[in-house]
Amino acid sequence: MKQFAKKSLVLFIALFFTAALSAKTPKYIFYCIGDGMSFAHVMATQLFYENGNYEDGNESLVFLDFPVRSAIRTYANNSLITCSAAAGTALATGHKTNLAHIGIGPDKQPLTSVAKQLRDKGYAIGIITSGQLDDATPAAFYAGQMRNDTYQIGKEGADSQFDFLAGSTLMKPFNRRDPSQPYIYDYYRQKGYTVCRGPEGYNSQKNADKILLVDTDTTLKKWLPYVIEREPGKLGLEFMVQAGIEKLYKKKNKKGFFM
């Protein structure tokens, strides 16, 4: 896990999902998404590892050594230049949609993500991002909204009943258009989630049934700091992935997990 986190450009992990290499159904599924990462970014980084002034010498990106490779095109239904909402929906559901549509088709009808399909088949589900949990790409796995309806997207995260959600923060904890609506973190608690802030918060409440893990400071940060900028002991992608594996693996009543 440390090797993967060190050597890839992945900015947030939703999961690595592929057709099974054999007839046997996979038990533990990781679907990794690099936000905005194309072939050019991958090859530039690979060339750096092979030829650049890299302290560990001649190395390779881990995922380029996977036994199977494929390619997909995530341009939007109504534009050759996509956005995170349309691209995330394509990645999560297998369907193209219009710009700014999250988890819904061009007709605004709901699409079912692979995460929801596996949840309904008895898998434990985790969504992890180094950004905001209600941002477009992670939201495509649980929500069905227009991108600007951020508060409702956040509520659908709780409604999903996914087992483990982790990220920097939630963008819109209050519904400014309807102040009678609940504070978003209270809504998660109402839906059975334990809200953990930072590694210390998780470690003290890791036995909770369903967990929402966010940064200690949820008011200022859109993205968690990069590794080279992060203070020791602060929340980061590596910790969230390890915590997610620990949490989802303990769901012994499940068929496996999807992260």
N, C-alpha and C positions, 0 to 999 in steps of 0.2 A: 504493500500500500504506500509506503514511504517512497519507494522507487517510482511508482506511477505518479504520485503527486509532484515529485521533483522534476520529472522529465516531460510532462505534458503541458500543453497550453490550456488545458481545460479550466475555465473560469467558474463554472458551476457544474455540479453533477446532478443530472436527473436520472439517467441510467443507460446502460449499453444493452440494447435489445436486438436480437438477431434471430433469424430462423434457426432452429436447432440443427446442430451439426450431425445429429443422429436422430433416430426416431424417438428417443427418450426425451420427455419433457424436462426442460431445465428447471432446477430448483432455486438457484440464486442468480438473479438477473441484474446486471449493472448497465445502465444506459447513460453514457457520458456525452455531454453537449458542450462544446466550446463556443461561447457566444461570439458570433461574427467570424468564426474561424473557417477559412477556406483552404483549398489545396495549396495556395500560395503561402499562407502562414505556416502550414505544416512543413512544406518543403524548405522554406527559409530556416525554420528551426532545425530541421534535420541536417541541413548543410552546415549550420553553426556547430552542431554536435560533432559532425564528421571533420570539419576543417577549421573551425573557429578557435579562438583563444579560450578554450574551455578547460577548466582546471582538472577535470577528471579524464581528459584525453578523448580518444575516438570512441564515441558512444552513439546510441540511436534512440529515437523516441520509442517508447515501449509499444504503443499501439500499432506501429508500422511492422512489428513482428508478429501480430496476430495471424492465425492461419487462414482467415477469410477476410477479404476486403470487398467493399461495394461502394456505390456512389448514388446519391440522390440529388434531385433538383428541387429546391425549396422556394423558387420564385412564386409570387402570389398569383391568385386566380385572375386578378385584374391589373397586374403590374409585373414587368420583368424585374424590377427592383423591389425587393420584398422589405418587410419590417419584422421585428421580433415576434409580433403577434401572429402574423400569417405564417412565418417560417416555423415558429414554435408549434402552431397548430398542425402543420404538415408533419412535423417530427413526432408529435404526440398521438395523432389520430390517423395519419396516412391519407389525409384529404387536403387538397388545396383550398384556400379561402381568400377572401378579400383583405386588403390592408386594414389593420386595426381590429380585426375580428379574432377573438380568442376562444377557441373551443367551440366555435359555431361556424356553419357553412356560409356561403354568400347569401343564402336566403335567411340567415340568422337562426336556422334550426340547429339544435344541439348535436354535436358530434361526440362520440364516446372514445376517450383516450385509452391507450394500452394500459395505463395505470388503473383506470376504473374497471376495465375488462378483467384484469388479473385480480383486483380486489374482490370482484364478484365471484371469481373462481376459487377464492379462499387464500390468496396470497396476502402477506403483510406488505404494506406499501410505505415507502419513504421518499420524500422529495427534499433535495438539498441544493442550496444555491449560495454562492458567496455574495450575491446581491440581495435585493428585496424579494420576499416570498410572493408578493402580489404583483411583481413585475411580469411582463408578458410571457417569457419562455417557461418558467416554472408553472405559471398559472394555467398554461395550455393543457396541463396534465390533470387539472381538477376543476377548472371554471368554464363557464359558457357565457361570455359577456363581451361588450365592446370595450376596447382597451381603456377608455377614459373613465369607466365606472369602477374605479379602483376600490372603493369601499365595499361594493358588492362582491368583487372578486375576492377580497380578503375574507368575507363571510363564507364564501363557497369553499375556501380552504378548510374551514371548520366543519362545514356541512359534508365534506368528502369523507370524513371519518378515517382518513389515512392515518397510519399508526405513528409516523414520525415526520415532522416538518421542521426544517432548520434553514435559517438564513440570517441576514444582517438585521432586518426589521420588517415591519409592515408600513407601507407608504401612507395610508390614510386610516389612522386608527379611529377617527371621528367622521360621522356622516354630516357634513356641513349643510347639505340640502335638507336634511331631516334630523334635527338635534334629538328627537325622541328615540332614535335608533341607538343601540348599545355601543359602548366603547368596545372596540374590536377585540382587545385582549380579554375583556370580560365575556364576550360572546364565545370565544374559544373555551373559556372555563365552563360556561353553560353547556357546551357541547361535549364536555367530559375530558378536555385537555388540561394538562398541567403545563403552565407557562414557565419555562426555565430561562434564566438570563445568564449567559456566559458559561464557561466550563464548570465553575464552582456551583452554579445553579443546577446544571445537569447532574453533576456528581452527587449532589445532595438529594435529588429527586428522580434518579434514573429508574427506579422501580415503578413509576407511575404507568398507568395503562397506555395512555396516548400522550405524546409530548410535542409541544411547540417550543423549539429552542431558538432564541434570538440573542443578539449581542447585549452586553451589559448596558451600553448606551444606545438606545433605539431612537434617539431624537435627532442625531446629527449625521449619521453615516448612511449613505446609500449602498455602498459596497464595503465589505470587510477589507482591511488593509492587505496589501500584498505581503508575502512572506518576509521580504527584506525590510519592510517598513513596520511590521507588527511587533508589538511588545511581547516578551515572553509570557506565556500563560494566557494570552488573549484568544478569543474565539477565531478559528480559521477553518478552512476547508478540510484539512486533514483530520482535525478533531471531530468535526461534524460527521465525516464519513465513518470514522472509527466508532463514534457514539451510535450512529445509525445502524451499523452492522451489529453492534452489541445489542441494541434494542430489538431489532427485527429478528435476529437469530433466536432470541429468547421466546418468541411467539410460537411455542411448540405446537399450538393447536392449528397452525397454518401450514399450507402446502410448501411454503418456501417464502422468499421475499423478492420484491422488485424495488430497486433504488435508483 
